[in-house]
Amino acid sequence: MDKSMREEFISRLVERVAHDLLNLQKEMNAPNINDVQISQPVSVLGLSVRAQNVLKYANIKTIGELANKTHHDLRLLNKCGPITRQEIIAKLKIVGIKLRD
């Protein structure tokens, strides 16, 4: 394989990978709420120990229970400061779920 063929191959490969990554990113950002997902325990979100403890003491066990809360509800949780709230919201967003309005 000569140099120009190698460069063309690499160029096409990079294009294909970029296209696949873009599709994957779109899929990850698309909301995908289903019964299995909302019935999963909040532990699958990969939250910090502090955030897990906040939810544990508030008796929030599943993603569905958490998604049913509002931003104001999170503010009222004991030991749930702004950083912990941001973490919880970000982790929910990753799985395509947002808090109630």
C-alpha positions in Angstrom: 0.0 0.0 0.0 1.5 3.3 -1.0 1.5 6.5 1.0 -1.5 8.1 -0.7 -3.7 5.0 -0.3 -2.7 4.8 3.4 -3.6 8.4 3.9 -6.9 8.0 2.2 -7.7 4.9 4.3 -6.8 6.7 7.5 -8.9 9.7 6.5 -12.0 7.5 5.8 -11.4 5.6 9.0 -11.3 8.9 11.0 -14.5 10.1 9.3 -16.3 6.8 10.1 -15.1 6.9 13.8 -16.2 10.6 14.1 -19.6 9.7 12.6 -20.0 6.7 15.0 -19.1 8.9 18.0 -21.6 11.5 17.0 -24.3 8.9 16.7 -23.3 7.5 20.1 -23.4 10.9 21.7 -26.9 11.5 20.3 -28.1 8.2 21.7 -26.6 9.0 25.1 -28.3 12.4 25.3 -31.7 11.2 24.1 -34.2 10.6 26.9 -34.7 6.9 27.4 -37.0 6.4 30.4 -38.6 3.0 30.7 -40.0 0.9 33.5 -36.8 -1.0 34.0 -34.7 2.1 34.2 -36.9 3.9 36.8 -37.2 0.8 38.9 -33.5 0.5 39.2 -31.9 1.4 42.5 -30.2 4.8 42.7 -26.9 3.0 43.3 -26.6 2.3 39.6 -26.1 6.1 39.0 -22.6 5.9 40.5 -23.1 8.7 43.0 -20.6 9.7 45.6 -20.9 8.3 49.1 -22.3 11.7 50.3 -25.0 11.8 47.6 -25.9 8.1 48.3 -26.2 8.8 52.0 -28.4 11.9 51.4 -30.8 9.8 49.3 -30.6 6.9 51.8 -31.6 9.1 54.7 -34.4 10.6 52.6 -35.6 7.0 51.9 -35.2 7.5 48.1 -34.4 4.0 46.8 -35.1 4.0 43.1 -34.4 6.2 40.1 -38.1 6.7 39.7 -38.5 8.0 43.2 -35.7 10.4 42.7 -37.0 11.5 39.3 -40.3 12.3 41.0 -38.6 15.0 43.1 -38.3 18.7 42.2 -35.3 20.9 42.5 -36.9 22.4 45.6 -37.4 18.9 47.1 -33.7 18.3 46.7 -32.9 21.6 48.5 -35.0 20.5 51.4 -33.1 17.2 51.9 -30.9 17.1 54.9 -27.1 17.5 54.0 -27.9 18.0 50.3 -25.9 21.1 49.4 -25.5 22.7 46.0 -22.6 20.4 44.9 -24.5 17.3 45.9 -27.6 18.5 44.1 -25.6 19.3 41.0 -24.0 15.8 41.1 -27.4 14.1 41.4 -28.9 16.2 38.6 -25.9 15.5 36.3 -26.0 11.8 36.9 -29.7 11.7 36.1 -29.1 13.7 32.9 -26.5 11.1 31.8 -29.2 8.4 31.9 -31.7 10.7 30.2 -33.8 11.6 33.2 -34.6 15.0 34.7 -36.3 16.0 37.9 -40.0 17.0 37.9 -40.7 20.7 37.3 
